[in-house]
């Protein structure tokens, strides 16, 4: 009897550990913090009201808020545009500090702040475009060829 109980506890422990390791390796930012000194709290609330309207899950762009996203298809390319999406400058600068992002990692974490995401299935390319200021004082563009980071350009001071 004791052996059976110990065996059951061991099996349950193994299952619990195995299930906990199946969680996503990357998680999206869902709470955006205003760390931009040039952006008032009121502006920040307006600029980010559509953040997280897009999500990157299981290799696909998913629209979470259909009223906030304009989707356009042109054959092999799809563009997702979000009018009021904004990435705080501190997050944008964190992105530019690394040059080894994978598509899954960056998009899973930051797709919710992208103003537009272009997906070209024919060329297996995806580009995310971010605005980092209330009057467009900074832009960040990240392009992936397959899963490999192809280019990252920005117009703000790092």
N, C-alpha and C positions, 0 to 999 in steps of 0.2 A: 504494500500500500504506500509506504514511504517512497519507494522507488518510483511509483507511478506519479505521485505528486511532484517529486523533484523533476521527473522527465517532462511533465506538463509545464512546469514553471520554466524549465530550460527552453522548451520549444517556444513558449510565449515570449520569452526574452529575446530569442533569436529573431522571431518575426517582428517584434517591435523595433529592434535595431535595424533590420533590413528595410522596413517600411520608412523609417526616419531618414535613411540615406537615399531614398528615391525622390525626395523633394527636389525642386528645381535648384540648380546650382546658382542661378542669378535671380534676383528679385527686382521688380520694378520700383522706382521711386514713386511713392504715392502721396507723400506729403512734401510740398515744395516750400522752402523757407526763403523769406526775403532778406538776403544779405547784401543787396545792392544799395549802396548809400544814395544813389541818384534816383531811386524809385520809392515813392511814398507807399504807405500801406494800402491806400485806396487804389493807386495805380496798379500795384502788385495784384490785388484782388481782381481787378478788371482784366489784367493781362493774362492771368492764369486761370480764368474761369472755365476754359475749355481744356486745360491740361488733363491728361489721362483720358481724352476722348478716343485716342488710339492706343493700342497695346500690341506688342509683338509676342505671340505665343505659338509654340510648336512650329516655328519657321514661317509663320504667316502674320500679316498685318490684320488686326481685328478691330473693327469699329465698335467702340463702347458707347458712344453718344452720337447717334445718327443725325441729330439736329446741329451738331457742331462740326461735322466733317463733310467736306465736299469731295466726292470721289469722281474721277474722270478716267475713262478708259480710251486708249488709242491703239487698238490692236494688241501689240505685245507689251505695252507699257500701261501702268496704272498709277495715277497720282492721287494721293490722299492729302487734302489741304485743310488745315485747321486755323481759322481766323484768329482766335484768342489763345494761342499756345505760346509759351514763353519759357526759356530756360534761364535760371539765375546765372549771373556771370561766374559765380564761384563754381557751379557745376560745369559750366562750359570750359573753364580753365582746367578743371580736373580732367576732363576728357582729353584736352590737348596735351596734357603731361605724359600721356601714354601713346605709344605708336604700335602696340601689339594687341589692340582690341580685336575680338572676334565679332562677327556680325551678331551672333546670338547674344553675347554679353552686352554689347553697347545698346542694341535695340531693345532688348528685354528691359534693361535698366532705364533708358532715356527716351524711348519712343513716345511716351506720354507728354513730353515737352517739345516735340518736333512740330514746327509749323507746317512742314510738308515732308512727305516721304514718297519717293518715286521708285516703283518696282518695275524693272524691265526683265521679263521672263525670258525673252529671246536671247539677250546678252548675259543673263544671269547676274545682273547688277542691281544694286539697291543704293539709293542716296537719301540721306536724311539732312534736312535743312532746319537750323535753329536760329531764332532771334534772341539776342541777349540784352536788349534794352528797350525801354518804353518808346523811344523814338527811332528804333532800329540802329542804335549806335554800335552794335556788334552783330556779326553773323558767324555762324559755324556751319560748315558743310562737310559731311563725312560720306565717302563713297566706298562701297565694298564690291569687289569682283568675286563672286561666289562668296566664300566665307572670309576671304582675305581683304584686309584694309588696303584700298588702292590709293586714296587721297584723303587728306584732312586739311582744310583751309579755314582760316578765320580772319576777321577784320578787327579784332580787338587786341589790346596789349595783354600779354601774358604775364 
